[in-house]
Structure formats: structure tokens, C-alpha cells
Amino acid sequence: MQPPLILASTSQYRQSLLNKLNLPFTTFHPNIDESALPSETAEQLVRRLAEQKARSAKDDYQEGIVIGSDQVAVINGKIIGKPLNANNAIEQLKQASGKIITFYTGLAVYNIATQTSHSLVEPFNVHFRSLSQQQIEHYVEQERPLNCAGSFKSEGLGIALFKRLEGKDPNTLVGLPLISLIDLLAKQGVHCL
């Protein structure tokens, strides 16, 4: 019998993505500090946080396959996260306008019983259109992307901000790279088909 699948996230977007795999799962709120460490790269940060999120479930569950994920965007060499307010969202989108922004998504799968884990970092490049102040303000007012790294929701009106998307899996941009997740789950004996 397969151990339960646990998503270490309360994000409705990640839950919606995981539902695509048609596997039963529960959610868990990982209570971890998401601050970057001094001189930590974006890739190191998201891998560490994804692993910490996945491992944090071991205190509440005796068994299970836990999925942890974390995402940041990099603009002009600087890590940015969720804007949390409209002014920050407008500023992030102004910085992204006309540029190629790289999103890094860390993904970890941890088996509580065997204490084994697998993790990776998946990059995804977003080519932004050149945006006017009015377009940016209108977008932020319409969609309120305040809890989204990079200040947009690609599954909604955010798609209008882009010229091109470049990456292995479009789900990565929403926060859960399903193609890679399928591979990591298979390493733990969980198969989608």
C-alpha cells in the first residue's frame, strides 16, 4: 500500500496543479523561516526551502511522501519574492518591463518513513513586454497579484504581460513543476499512471 501523499503548501495554485495528477493528497502548512541566508544564490535558496518544507511534515506525520516547493524571481541579479502590497507589485513589474526574468522553482520529495529525499531546481524564463505605467497599474488593480513571486498570475490576465515563455514545463511558472514532480515521485514508488 502506498503511503499518503502530502503537499507541504496551502497555496491554492499548487493544490490545483497537483490535482492534475489525479492522486489523492492532503495539505500541510510548513512553518519555516523563508529568509535568504547571507550570500545564498536564488537556486540555493529555493532548493533549501523546498527541502525544509518537505521535511517539516515529519513532526506531524509518521509516514507519507511529502512534496515541498518554493519559488523566487530574479530581476537584475536580485532575488525578489512576493510583493505583499500594490506599490511593491507595481515596482516589480516596472523592473521586469521589457526584460527577461528568470524564475527558479525548488522542488523536493521526502519520504518520512525511509528519510530519503530527492530535490531539484527548475528555471523558467519569462520575456516581458515593454509595459507602460498605466498598463502595470491597471494589471495590479485588476488581478491583485500580491502573493505571487514576480507580481503576476500567469494562469490569468498575467499572460498579457509576456512576449514569450521559455522552460521545460509551464506549470513551473505557477509554482509546481509537474513533469519533474512525476519523476521525483516515481523514485519514491508513486506513479501517476
Long-range contacts (C-beta under 8 A, 24 or more apart in sequence): 2-65, 2-189, 2-190, 3-63, 3-64, 3-65, 3-111, 3-112, 3-113, 4-61, 4-63, 4-64, 4-65, 5-64, 5-65, 5-67, 5-185, 5-190, 6-57, 6-61, 6-64, 6-65, 6-66, 6-67, 7-66, 7-67, 8-53, 8-54, 8-56, 8-57, 8-66, 8-67, 8-68, 8-69, 9-53, 9-67, 9-68, 9-69, 11-175, 13-155, 13-174, 13-175, 13-176, 14-69, 14-174, 14-175, 14-176, 17-171, 17-174, 17-175, 17-176, 17-178, 18-67, 18-176, 18-178, 18-181, 20-171, 20-178, 21-178, 21-181, 21-182, 21-192, 22-192, 23-190, 23-192, 25-67, 28-56, 28-57, 28-60, 28-61, 28-66, 30-54, 30-56, 30-57, 30-68, 31-56, 32-56, 34-70, 34-81, 36-79, 42-72, 42-74, 42-79, 42-102, 42-104, 43-104, 43-106, 43-121, 45-70, 45-72, 45-79, 45-104, 45-106, 46-70, 46-71, 46-72, 46-104, 46-105, 46-106, 46-121, 47-106, 47-108, 47-119, 47-120, 47-121, 48-106, 49-106, 50-106, 50-107, 50-108, 50-119, 51-106, 51-108, 51-110, 51-117, 51-119, 53-108, 54-108, 54-109, 54-110, 54-117, 54-119, 55-108, 55-110, 55-117, 57-110, 57-112, 58-110, 58-112, 61-112, 62-112, 62-113, 63-112, 63-113, 64-111, 64-112, 64-113, 65-109, 65-110, 65-111, 65-112, 65-185, 65-188, 65-190, 66-109, 66-110, 66-111, 66-112, 67-107, 67-108, 67-109, 67-176, 67-181, 67-185, 68-106, 68-107, 68-108, 68-109, 68-110, 69-105, 69-106, 69-107, 69-108, 69-175, 69-176, 70-105, 70-106, 71-103, 71-104, 71-105, 71-106, 71-149, 71-175, 72-103, 72-104, 72-149, 73-101, 73-102, 73-103, 73-104, 73-149, 73-150, 74-101, 74-102, 74-103, 74-104, 75-99, 75-101, 80-149, 80-150, 81-149, 82-146, 82-147, 82-148, 82-149, 83-145, 83-146, 83-148, 83-151, 84-146, 84-147, 85-146, 86-140, 86-141, 86-144, 86-146, 88-151, 89-140, 89-145, 89-146, 89-151, 90-136, 90-137, 90-140, 90-151, 92-150, 92-151, 93-131, 93-136, 93-139, 93-140, 93-151, 93-152, 93-161, 94-131, 94-133, 94-136, 96-126, 96-128, 96-150, 96-151, 96-161, 97-128, 97-129, 97-130, 97-131, 97-136, 98-128, 98-129, 98-130, 98-131, 99-128, 100-125, 100-126, 100-127, 100-128, 101-125, 101-126, 101-128, 101-150, 102-126, 103-149, 103-150, 103-172, 103-173, 105-172, 105-175, 105-176, 105-177, 107-176, 107-177, 107-180, 107-181, 107-184, 108-184, 109-181, 109-184, 109-185, 109-187, 109-188, 111-188, 116-188, 118-184, 118-187, 118-188, 119-184, 120-180, 120-184, 122-167, 122-168, 122-169, 122-172, 122-177, 122-180, 123-167, 124-165, 124-166, 124-167, 124-168, 124-169, 124-172, 124-173, 125-165, 125-166, 125-167, 126-150, 126-154, 126-162, 126-165, 126-166, 126-173, 127-162, 127-163, 127-164, 127-165, 127-166, 128-161, 128-162, 128-163, 129-161, 129-162, 129-163, 131-161, 149-175
